[in-house]
Amino acid sequence: MFLQGFCTRNRNTPSSLCGPFRTGIRSGLTGSHAAGLIWLMRFTCAVALLLSVSSVSAADTEQGKLPLALNPDFQFRKAKIYTLSQGLPATKGQKGNTPANLTKKGSSKASSAVQEASLNFERSYRMYGAVTGLDQRQRFGQYFDFFWRTKRPSDVTVRFEYKQEKLRAFVQTKEQAYQNARGTNRSEFRVVGDEYFDDGQVLAWRCLLIEHGRIVAEKRSFLWD
C-alpha cells in the first residue's frame, strides 16, 4: 500500500503511466531484492537485540559491585571468631620434667587454665538454653563478632561475605542495618546448624561497612581474594 503512493494520479495524468510504473516497482520488490531486504532487516533486528541484552547483563553485573570509598570516620576495631564444635575443647600441655622447662611449667599451666576457663565460658554462653539434641545441633558452627566504630551519626549497613568449604568460590552474604549509628558497635554473624554441617566451615570472609551505597571500611581474612 505504501509503494502505490509513489504514483499520484490527477485529472491530467493518464492511468497508463501510473499502471506500469506501479507494477514494475511491485514486481521488483517481490523478487530477489525483496528477499535480500527482508534478510537485512532481520539481521539488523537480531544485532540490536543482542546488544540490548548484553548491555542489560553488564548493567546488572556492575550493579552488584559497590564503589570503594574508604573513610577514616569508619573503622573496624577487632574481629573475634569462635567455632563451637560437638566435642569439648581440648587443651595441650607441655611434656617432660627436664630442668630447662621446670620454670616454664608453672606459667604454662596457669595460662592453659585461663584459656580453658575462657573457652568453657564461651561454650556455656553459646549453648545456654539448648536442651535437646536438635537445639544443640542448631548452635554448633562458627560465630563471627566484628567490633567497629563510627565517629559521626550515620546509617550503616554491615555486610558479611563468606565462602564455605563445600561451596568453594560461591560467595554468600549476610547483612545487618543500623540507623543513626555512632561510637563503638558490635555485629555478630553466625554460620551454624544445617548451614554449617551441609556446606562446611568458612574458609574465607570479609566484612564491609557500607554508607549510602559505598564501602567506607573493610576487614578481610588472609585467604580472601
Accessible surface in RSA format (square Angstrom, percent):
REM  Atomic radii and reference values for relative SASA: ProtOr
REM  Chains: A
REM  Algorithm: Lee & Richards
REM  Probe-radius: 1.40
REM  Slices: 20
REM RES _ NUM      All-atoms   Total-Side   Main-Chain    Non-polar    All polar
REM                ABS   REL    ABS   REL    ABS   REL    ABS   REL    ABS   REL
RES MET A   1   208.06 107.7 159.80 105.8  48.26 114.9 118.36 100.6  89.70 118.8
RES PHE A   2   164.66  82.4 149.55  92.6  15.11  39.3 157.61  95.6   7.05  20.2
RES LEU A   3    62.85  35.0  60.50  43.3   2.35   5.9  60.50  42.5   2.35   6.3
RES GLN A   4    73.30  41.0  67.15  49.1   6.15  14.6  11.61  24.7  61.69  46.8
RES GLY A   5    55.26  68.1   0.00   N/A  55.26  68.1  36.94 101.4  18.31  41.0
RES PHE A   6   124.82  62.4  94.21  58.4  30.61  79.6  99.41  60.3  25.41  72.7
RES CYS A   7    27.22  20.6  10.73  12.0  16.49  38.7   7.35  18.6  19.86  21.4
RES THR A   8   108.93  77.5  88.79  90.0  20.13  48.0  71.01  95.4  37.92  57.3
RES ARG A   9   142.04  59.6 116.51  59.4  25.53  60.8  38.39  52.5 103.65  62.8
RES ASN A  10    91.77  63.3  73.33  70.9  18.44  44.4  40.34  97.1  51.44  49.7
RES ARG A  11   241.84 101.5 203.77 103.9  38.07  90.6  87.69 119.8 154.16  93.4
RES ASN A  12   141.53  97.6 111.63 107.9  29.90  72.0  32.67  78.6 108.86 105.2
RES THR A  13    35.82  25.5  29.39  29.8   6.43  15.3  16.67  22.4  19.15  29.0
RES PRO A  14    67.39  49.1  55.73  50.8  11.66  42.4  66.93  55.3   0.46   2.9
RES SER A  15    64.04  54.1  54.19  72.3   9.86  22.7  19.11  40.7  44.93  63.0
RES SER A  16    75.01  63.4  62.21  83.0  12.79  29.5  55.88 119.0  19.12  26.8
RES LEU A  17   116.87  65.1 107.06  76.6   9.82  24.7 108.85  76.4   8.02  21.6
RES CYS A  18     7.82   5.9   7.34   8.2   0.48   1.1   4.49  11.4   3.33   3.6
RES GLY A  19    21.28  26.2   0.00   N/A  21.28  26.2  20.96  57.5   0.33   0.7
RES PRO A  20    90.36  65.9  75.96  69.2  14.40  52.3  83.03  68.6   7.33  45.5
RES PHE A  21   102.78  51.4  93.13  57.7   9.65  25.1 101.45  61.5   1.33   3.8
RES ARG A  22    98.09  41.2  95.53  48.7   2.56   6.1   7.91  10.8  90.18  54.7
RES THR A  23    85.59  60.9  83.19  84.3   2.40   5.7  62.61  84.1  22.98  34.7
RES GLY A  24    40.81  50.3   0.00   N/A  40.81  50.3  31.88  87.5   8.93  20.0
RES ILE A  25    49.04  27.9  41.53  30.9   7.50  18.1  48.11  34.6   0.93   2.5
RES ARG A  26   120.06  50.4 119.47  60.9   0.60   1.4  49.62  67.8  70.44  42.7
RES SER A  27    68.12  57.6  52.92  70.6  15.20  35.0  42.42  90.3  25.70  36.0
RES GLY A  28    33.41  41.2   0.00   N/A  33.41  41.2  32.50  89.2   0.91   2.0
RES LEU A  29    61.37  34.2  60.30  43.1   1.06   2.7  60.30  42.4   1.06   2.9
RES THR A  30   102.99  73.2  70.12  71.1  32.86  78.3  61.96  83.2  41.03  62.0
RES GLY A  31    37.47  46.2   0.00   N/A  37.47  46.2  32.97  90.5   4.50  10.1
RES SER A  32    92.12  77.8  71.34  95.2  20.78  47.9  55.20 117.5  36.93  51.7
RES HIS A  33   136.57  74.6 126.09  87.6  10.47  26.8  80.07  82.5  56.50  65.7
RES ALA A  34    19.50  17.9  18.37  28.4   1.13   2.6  19.50  27.5   0.00   0.0
RES ALA A  35    62.66  57.6  52.01  80.3  10.65  24.2  57.21  80.6   5.45  14.4
RES GLY A  36    39.52  48.7   0.00   N/A  39.52  48.7  34.91  95.8   4.61  10.3
RES LEU A  37    92.32  51.4  87.02  62.3   5.30  13.3  90.39  63.5   1.93   5.2
RES ILE A  38    86.89  49.4  86.51  64.5   0.38   0.9  86.89  62.6   0.00   0.0
RES TRP A  39   164.05  65.8 161.80  78.3   2.25   5.3 133.04  70.9  31.01  50.3
RES LEU A  40    96.17  53.6  96.17  68.8   0.00   0.0  96.17  67.5   0.00   0.0
RES MET A  41   112.81  58.4 108.76  72.0   4.05   9.6  96.53  82.1  16.28  21.6
RES ARG A  42   174.91  73.4 166.56  84.9   8.35  19.9  58.34  79.7 116.57  70.6
RES PHE A  43   110.53  55.3 105.16  65.1   5.37  14.0 109.95  66.7   0.58   1.7
RES THR A  44    79.24  56.4  76.21  77.3   3.03   7.2  65.38  87.8  13.85  20.9
RES CYS A  45    86.01  65.1  77.59  86.5   8.42  19.8  30.71  77.8  55.30  59.6
RES ALA A  46    49.73  45.7  43.41  67.0   6.32  14.4  48.87  68.8   0.85   2.3
RES VAL A  47    58.21  38.3  57.93  52.4   0.27   0.7  58.20  50.6   0.01   0.0
RES ALA A  48    57.41  52.8  48.83  75.4   8.58  19.5  52.64  74.1   4.77  12.6
RES LEU A  49   116.54  64.9 112.36  80.4   4.18  10.5 116.01  81.5   0.53   1.4
RES LEU A  50   122.90  68.4 119.33  85.4   3.58   9.0 119.64  84.0   3.27   8.8
RES LEU A  51   116.58  64.9 113.16  81.0   3.42   8.6 113.47  79.7   3.11   8.4
RES SER A  52    52.09  44.0  45.73  61.0   6.36  14.7  46.03  98.0   6.06   8.5
RES VAL A  53    83.71  55.1  81.21  73.5   2.50   6.0  83.54  72.6   0.17   0.5
RES SER A  54    62.70  53.0  52.55  70.1  10.15  23.4  48.56 103.4  14.14  19.8
RES SER A  55    65.42  55.3  52.77  70.4  12.66  29.2  49.11 104.6  16.31  22.9
RES VAL A  56    89.29  58.8  87.10  78.9   2.19   5.3  89.25  77.5   0.04   0.1
RES SER A  57    59.03  49.9  54.08  72.2   4.95  11.4  35.57  75.7  23.46  32.9
RES ALA A  58    55.82  51.3  48.06  74.2   7.77  17.7  55.19  77.7   0.63   1.7
RES ALA A  59    59.55  54.8  46.97  72.5  12.58  28.6  55.01  77.5   4.54  12.0
RES ASP A  60    87.66  61.4  75.81  75.5  11.85  28.0  28.41  66.9  59.24  59.1
RES THR A  61    82.94  59.0  71.08  72.1  11.86  28.3  54.16  72.7  28.78  43.5
RES GLU A  62   109.34  62.8 101.16  76.5   8.18  19.5  44.22  85.5  65.13  53.2
RES GLN A  63   143.20  80.1 119.57  87.4  23.64  56.3  47.31 100.7  95.89  72.7
RES GLY A  64    58.85  72.6   0.00   N/A  58.85  72.6  38.63 106.0  20.22  45.3
RES LYS A  65   135.94  66.3 120.12  73.7  15.82  37.7  78.26  70.4  57.68  61.4
RES LEU A  66    49.73  27.7  30.33  21.7  19.40  48.8  30.94  21.7  18.79  50.6
RES PRO A  67    77.54  56.5  65.46  59.7  12.08  43.9  76.99  63.6   0.55   3.4
RES LEU A  68   111.36  62.0  78.22  56.0  33.14  83.3  78.22  54.9  33.14  89.2
RES ALA A  69    36.16  33.2  25.22  38.9  10.93  24.9  33.82  47.6   2.33   6.2
RES LEU A  70   114.55  63.8  84.43  60.4  30.12  75.7  84.71  59.5  29.84  80.3
RES ASN A  71    42.41  29.2  37.95  36.7   4.47  10.8   5.65  13.6  36.77  35.5
RES PRO A  72   108.52  79.1  92.40  84.2  16.12  58.6 104.18  86.0   4.34  27.0
RES ASP A  73    39.88  27.9  39.56  39.4   0.32   0.8   1.14   2.7  38.74  38.6
RES PHE A  74     5.70   2.9   0.00   0.0   5.70  14.8   0.00   0.0   5.70  16.3
RES GLN A  75    71.82  40.2  69.04  50.5   2.78   6.6  19.72  42.0  52.10  39.5
RES PHE A  76    30.21  15.1   6.10   3.8  24.11  62.7   6.10   3.7  24.11  69.0
RES ARG A  77   131.85  55.4 101.74  51.9  30.11  71.7  16.59  22.7 115.25  69.9
RES LYS A  78   120.68  58.9 117.52  72.1   3.16   7.5  64.46  58.0  56.23  59.9
RES ALA A  79    34.98  32.2   5.51   8.5  29.46  67.0   5.51   7.8  29.46  78.0
RES LYS A  80    87.16  42.5  83.46  51.2   3.70   8.8  54.92  49.4  32.24  34.3
RES ILE A  81    80.37  45.7  50.01  37.3  30.37  73.2  50.01  36.0  30.37  82.4
RES TYR A  82    26.95  12.6  24.87  14.2   2.07   5.4  22.26  16.7   4.69   5.8
RES THR A  83    63.49  45.2  45.38  46.0  18.11  43.2  31.69  42.6  31.80  48.1
RES LEU A  84     0.35   0.2   0.07   0.1   0.28   0.7   0.35   0.2   0.00   0.0
RES SER A  85    54.69  46.2  50.94  68.0   3.75   8.6  34.52  73.5  20.16  28.2
RES GLN A  86   117.38  65.6  96.03  70.2  21.34  50.8  27.45  58.4  89.93  68.2
RES GLY A  87    44.31  54.6   0.00   N/A  44.31  54.6  37.99 104.3   6.32  14.2
RES LEU A  88   144.72  80.6 121.77  87.1  22.96  57.7 121.77  85.5  22.96  61.8
RES PRO A  89    46.62  34.0  21.73  19.8  24.89  90.5  31.75  26.2  14.88  92.5
RES ALA A  90    93.72  86.2  59.90  92.4  33.82  76.9  67.06  94.4  26.65  70.6
RES THR A  91    67.25  47.8  36.62  37.1  30.63  73.0  15.08  20.3  52.18  78.9
RES LYS A  92   190.06  92.7 163.31 100.2  26.75  63.7 111.09 100.0  78.97  84.1
RES GLY A  93    58.01  71.5   0.00   N/A  58.01  71.5  30.76  84.4  27.25  61.0
RES GLN A  94   101.78  56.9  73.68  53.8  28.11  66.9  36.27  77.2  65.51  49.7
RES LYS A  95   191.66  93.5 167.05 102.5  24.62  58.6 113.88 102.5  77.78  82.9
RES GLY A  96    46.97  57.9   0.00   N/A  46.97  57.9  31.26  85.8  15.71  35.2
RES ASN A  97   101.01  69.7  80.63  77.9  20.38  49.1  25.70  61.8  75.31  72.8
RES THR A  98    75.75  53.9  72.68  73.7   3.07   7.3  70.02  94.1   5.73   8.7
RES PRO A  99   112.74  82.2  99.00  90.2  13.74  50.0  99.54  82.2  13.20  82.0
RES ALA A 100    84.99  78.1  59.72  92.2  25.27  57.5  71.99 101.4  13.00  34.4
RES ASN A 101    32.26  22.2  31.92  30.8   0.34   0.8  12.90  31.0  19.36  18.7
RES LEU A 102    94.32  52.5  80.06  57.3  14.26  35.8  80.40  56.5  13.92  37.5
RES THR A 103   120.47  85.7  91.90  93.2  28.57  68.1  85.01 114.2  35.46  53.6
RES LYS A 104   124.87  60.9 123.53  75.8   1.35   3.2  67.13  60.4  57.74  61.5
RES LYS A 105    59.29  28.9  59.29  36.4   0.00   0.0  29.59  26.6  29.70  31.6
RES GLY A 106    47.71  58.8   0.00   N/A  47.71  58.8  39.03 107.1   8.68  19.4
RES SER A 107    76.35  64.5  61.02  81.4  15.34  35.3  53.48 113.9  22.88  32.0
RES SER A 108    25.59  21.6  20.10  26.8   5.49  12.6  13.28  28.3  12.31  17.2
RES LYS A 109   129.24  63.0 122.13  74.9   7.11  16.9  78.95  71.1  50.28  53.6
RES ALA A 110    59.05  54.3  49.04  75.7  10.02  22.8  58.10  81.8   0.95   2.5
RES SER A 111    66.59  56.3  56.63  75.6   9.97  23.0  49.48 105.4  17.11  24.0
RES SER A 112    29.54  25.0  27.28  36.4   2.26   5.2  19.19  40.9  10.35  14.5
RES ALA A 113    58.72  54.0  49.03  75.7   9.69  22.0  53.47  75.3   5.25  13.9
RES VAL A 114   107.53  70.8 103.05  93.3   4.48  10.8 106.67  92.7   0.86   2.3
RES GLN A 115   112.04  62.7 107.09  78.3   4.95  11.8  29.21  62.2  82.83  62.8
RES GLU A 116    72.50  41.6  72.50  54.8   0.00   0.0   7.94  15.4  64.56  52.7
RES ALA A 117    60.69  55.8  50.67  78.2  10.03  22.8  55.85  78.6   4.85  12.8
RES SER A 118    66.88  56.5  57.97  77.4   8.91  20.5  28.79  61.3  38.10  53.4
RES LEU A 119    50.22  28.0  50.11  35.9   0.10   0.3  50.22  35.3   0.00   0.0
RES ASN A 120    63.82  44.0  62.34  60.2   1.48   3.6  24.44  58.8  39.38  38.1
RES PHE A 121   143.59  71.8 137.87  85.4   5.73  14.9 143.28  86.9   0.31   0.9
RES GLU A 122    26.41  15.2  26.41  20.0   0.00   0.0   6.48  12.5  19.93  16.3
RES ARG A 123    34.12  14.3  34.12  17.4   0.00   0.0  11.85  16.2  22.28  13.5
RES SER A 124    72.55  61.3  59.97  80.0  12.58  29.0  37.36  79.6  35.19  49.3
RES TYR A 125   126.53  59.1 111.38  63.4  15.14  39.4  79.55  59.8  46.98  57.9
RES ARG A 126    11.97   5.0   4.41   2.2   7.56  18.0   5.55   7.6   6.42   3.9
RES MET A 127    31.50  16.3  25.37  16.8   6.12  14.6  25.63  21.8   5.87   7.8
RES TYR A 128   183.28  85.6 170.82  97.2  12.46  32.4 127.64  95.9  55.64  68.6
RES GLY A 129    54.43  67.1   0.00   N/A  54.43  67.1  28.21  77.4  26.22  58.7
RES ALA A 130    11.66  10.7   0.00   0.0  11.66  26.5   0.20   0.3  11.46  30.4
RES VAL A 131   124.34  81.8 104.18  94.3  20.17  48.6 108.23  94.0  16.11  43.7
RES THR A 132    74.90  53.3  68.13  69.1   6.76  16.1  71.35  95.8   3.55   5.4
RES GLY A 133    55.33  68.2   0.00   N/A  55.33  68.2  35.75  98.1  19.59  43.9
RES LEU A 134   122.81  68.4 113.62  81.3   9.19  23.1 117.30  82.4   5.52  14.8
RES ASP A 135    59.15  41.4  56.33  56.1   2.82   6.7  10.17  23.9  48.98  48.9
RES GLN A 136    61.28  34.3  61.28  44.8   0.00   0.0   1.34   2.9  59.94  45.5
RES ARG A 137    82.37  34.6  82.29  41.9   0.09   0.2  26.54  36.3  55.83  33.8
RES GLN A 138    75.33  42.1  69.91  51.1   5.42  12.9  38.07  81.0  37.26  28.3
RES ARG A 139    61.45  25.8  61.33  31.3   0.13   0.3   7.28  10.0  54.17  32.8
RES PHE A 140    16.09   8.1  16.09  10.0   0.00   0.0  16.09   9.8   0.00   0.0
RES GLY A 141     0.00   0.0   0.00   N/A   0.00   0.0   0.00   0.0   0.00   0.0
RES GLN A 142    12.61   7.1  12.61   9.2   0.00   0.0   0.00   0.0  12.61   9.6
RES TYR A 143     2.49   1.2   1.99   1.1   0.50   1.3   1.05   0.8   1.44   1.8
RES PHE A 144     2.19   1.1   2.06   1.3   0.13   0.3   2.19   1.3   0.00   0.0
RES ASP A 145     1.02   0.7   0.75   0.7   0.27   0.6   0.00   0.0   1.02   1.0
RES PHE A 146     0.32   0.2   0.32   0.2   0.00   0.0   0.32   0.2   0.00   0.0
RES PHE A 147    43.42  21.7  43.42  26.9   0.00   0.0  43.42  26.3   0.00   0.0
RES TRP A 148     0.00   0.0   0.00   0.0   0.00   0.0   0.00   0.0   0.00   0.0
RES ARG A 149    83.01  34.9  83.01  42.3   0.00   0.0   2.41   3.3  80.60  48.8
RES THR A 150     0.90   0.6   0.00   0.0   0.90   2.2   0.00   0.0   0.90   1.4
RES LYS A 151   110.46  53.9  90.97  55.8  19.49  46.4  48.09  43.3  62.38  66.4
RES ARG A 152    84.10  35.3  83.62  42.6   0.48   1.1  48.53  66.3  35.57  21.6
RES PRO A 153    67.35  49.1  50.21  45.8  17.14  62.3  50.50  41.7  16.85 104.7
RES SER A 154    10.77   9.1   1.19   1.6   9.57  22.1  10.77  22.9   0.00   0.0
RES ASP A 155    81.38  57.0  73.98  73.6   7.40  17.5  22.67  53.4  58.71  58.5
RES VAL A 156     1.80   1.2   0.00   0.0   1.80   4.3   0.52   0.4   1.28   3.5
RES THR A 157    37.74  26.8  37.60  38.1   0.15   0.4  10.67  14.3  27.07  40.9
RES VAL A 158     0.00   0.0   0.00   0.0   0.00   0.0   0.00   0.0   0.00   0.0
RES ARG A 159    48.90  20.5  48.90  24.9   0.00   0.0   1.52   2.1  47.38  28.7
RES PHE A 160     0.00   0.0   0.00   0.0   0.00   0.0   0.00   0.0   0.00   0.0
RES GLU A 161    15.31   8.8  15.31  11.6   0.00   0.0   0.92   1.8  14.39  11.7
RES TYR A 162     3.49   1.6   3.49   2.0   0.00   0.0   0.00   0.0   3.49   4.3
RES LYS A 163    33.08  16.1  33.08  20.3   0.00   0.0  12.92  11.6  20.16  21.5
RES GLN A 164     0.20   0.1   0.00   0.0   0.20   0.5   0.00   0.0   0.20   0.1
RES GLU A 165    87.51  50.2  77.86  58.9   9.64  23.0  16.60  32.1  70.91  57.9
RES LYS A 166   130.50  63.7 101.75  62.4  28.75  68.4  72.35  65.1  58.15  61.9
RES LEU A 167    58.30  32.5  45.88  32.8  12.42  31.2  50.62  35.5   7.68  20.7
RES ARG A 168   196.30  82.4 182.60  93.1  13.70  32.6  65.48  89.5 130.82  79.3
RES ALA A 169    79.89  73.5  64.51  99.6  15.38  35.0  67.40  94.9  12.49  33.1
RES PHE A 170   122.86  61.5 113.78  70.5   9.08  23.6 120.65  73.1   2.21   6.3
RES VAL A 171    61.53  40.5  42.55  38.5  18.98  45.7  42.55  37.0  18.98  51.5
RES GLN A 172    39.87  22.3  35.09  25.6   4.78  11.4  12.06  25.7  27.81  21.1
RES THR A 173    69.92  49.7  39.49  40.0  30.43  72.5  24.44  32.8  45.48  68.8
RES LYS A 174    61.76  30.1  55.68  34.2   6.07  14.5  27.96  25.2  33.80  36.0
RES GLU A 175    91.17  52.3  59.63  45.1  31.54  75.1  20.34  39.3  70.83  57.8
RES GLN A 176    58.06  32.5  51.84  37.9   6.23  14.8  29.21  62.2  28.86  21.9
RES ALA A 177    85.20  78.3  52.92  81.7  32.28  73.4  52.99  74.6  32.21  85.3
RES TYR A 178    54.06  25.2  47.51  27.0   6.55  17.0  47.65  35.8   6.41   7.9
RES GLN A 179   161.85  90.5 136.65  99.9  25.20  60.0  39.29  83.6 122.56  93.0
RES ASN A 180   107.47  74.1  92.17  89.1  15.30  36.8  26.16  63.0  81.31  78.6
RES ALA A 181     9.18   8.4   1.74   2.7   7.45  16.9   9.18  12.9   0.00   0.0
RES ARG A 182   156.23  65.6 134.61  68.6  21.62  51.5  32.95  45.0 123.28  74.7
RES GLY A 183    21.02  25.9   0.00   N/A  21.02  25.9  21.02  57.7   0.00   0.0
RES THR A 184    82.29  58.5  52.18  52.9  30.11  71.8  41.85  56.2  40.45  61.1
RES ASN A 185    32.85  22.7  25.24  24.4   7.61  18.3   9.48  22.8  23.37  22.6
RES ARG A 186   108.81  45.7  87.30  44.5  21.51  51.2  32.56  44.5  76.25  46.2
RES SER A 187     0.67   0.6   0.00   0.0   0.67   1.5   0.67   1.4   0.00   0.0
RES GLU A 188    36.92  21.2  26.31  19.9  10.61  25.3   9.13  17.7  27.79  22.7
RES PHE A 189     5.98   3.0   3.37   2.1   2.61   6.8   5.98   3.6   0.00   0.0
RES ARG A 190   111.72  46.9 103.51  52.8   8.21  19.5  25.95  35.5  85.76  52.0
RES VAL A 191     0.00   0.0   0.00   0.0   0.00   0.0   0.00   0.0   0.00   0.0
RES VAL A 192    31.57  20.8  24.56  22.2   7.01  16.9  24.56  21.3   7.01  19.0
RES GLY A 193     0.64   0.8   0.00   N/A   0.64   0.8   0.64   1.7   0.00   0.0
RES ASP A 194    73.14  51.2  71.16  70.8   1.98   4.7  24.56  57.8  48.58  48.5
RES GLU A 195    46.56  26.7  37.53  28.4   9.03  21.5  28.95  56.0  17.62  14.4
RES TYR A 196    40.94  19.1  39.19  22.3   1.75   4.6  16.17  12.2  24.77  30.5
RES PHE A 197    57.50  28.8  39.02  24.2  18.48  48.1  42.68  25.9  14.81  42.4
RES ASP A 198    86.91  60.9  72.80  72.5  14.12  33.4  24.38  57.4  62.54  62.4
RES ASP A 199    32.82  23.0  32.82  32.7   0.00   0.0   0.00   0.0  32.82  32.7
RES GLY A 200     9.68  11.9   0.00   N/A   9.68  11.9   9.68  26.6   0.00   0.0
RES GLN A 201    80.76  45.2  78.64  57.5   2.12   5.0   7.81  16.6  72.94  55.3
RES VAL A 202    14.73   9.7   0.32   0.3  14.41  34.7   0.32   0.3  14.41  39.1
RES LEU A 203    81.04  45.1  69.18  49.5  11.86  29.8  71.55  50.2   9.49  25.5
RES ALA A 204     5.69   5.2   5.69   8.8   0.00   0.0   5.69   8.0   0.00   0.0
RES TRP A 205    24.08   9.7  24.08  11.7   0.00   0.0  17.33   9.2   6.75  10.9
RES ARG A 206    48.98  20.6  48.98  25.0   0.00   0.0   0.44   0.6  48.54  29.4
RES CYS A 207     0.00   0.0   0.00   0.0   0.00   0.0   0.00   0.0   0.00   0.0
RES LEU A 208     0.91   0.5   0.91   0.6   0.00   0.0   0.91   0.6   0.00   0.0
RES LEU A 209     0.00   0.0   0.00   0.0   0.00   0.0   0.00   0.0   0.00   0.0
RES ILE A 210    13.03   7.4  11.32   8.4   1.71   4.1  11.32   8.2   1.71   4.6
RES GLU A 211     4.97   2.9   4.55   3.4   0.42   1.0   0.62   1.2   4.35   3.6
RES HIS A 212   143.72  78.5 104.62  72.7  39.10 100.0  79.17  81.6  64.55  75.1
RES GLY A 213    37.65  46.4   0.00   N/A  37.65  46.4  26.44  72.6  11.20  25.1
RES ARG A 214   107.27  45.0 107.27  54.7   0.00   0.0  27.57  37.7  79.70  48.3
RES ILE A 215    10.28   5.9  10.28   7.7   0.00   0.0  10.28   7.4   0.00   0.0
RES VAL A 216     3.26   2.1   2.12   1.9   1.14   2.8   2.12   1.8   1.14   3.1
RES ALA A 217     6.73   6.2   3.95   6.1   2.78   6.3   6.73   9.5   0.00   0.0
RES GLU A 218    52.08  29.9  22.90  17.3  29.18  69.5   5.86  11.3  46.22  37.7
RES LYS A 219    71.66  35.0  67.46  41.4   4.20  10.0  23.71  21.3  47.96  51.1
RES ARG A 220   110.57  46.4  88.99  45.4  21.57  51.4  39.21  53.6  71.36  43.2
RES SER A 221    20.90  17.7  12.25  16.4   8.64  19.9  18.41  39.2   2.49   3.5
RES PHE A 222   197.41  98.8 165.18 102.3  32.23  83.9 174.04 105.5  23.36  66.9
RES LEU A 223   120.15  66.9  98.96  70.8  21.20  53.3 102.97  72.3  17.18  46.2
RES TRP A 224    26.33  10.6  14.81   7.2  11.52  27.0  10.37   5.5  15.96  25.9
RES ASP A 225   133.19  93.3  88.87  88.5  44.33 104.8  68.98 162.4  64.21  64.0
END  Absolute sums over single chains surface
CHAIN  1 A    15760.6      12933.4       2827.1       9444.7       6315.8
END  Absolute sums over all chains
TOTAL         15760.6      12933.4       2827.1       9444.7       6315.8
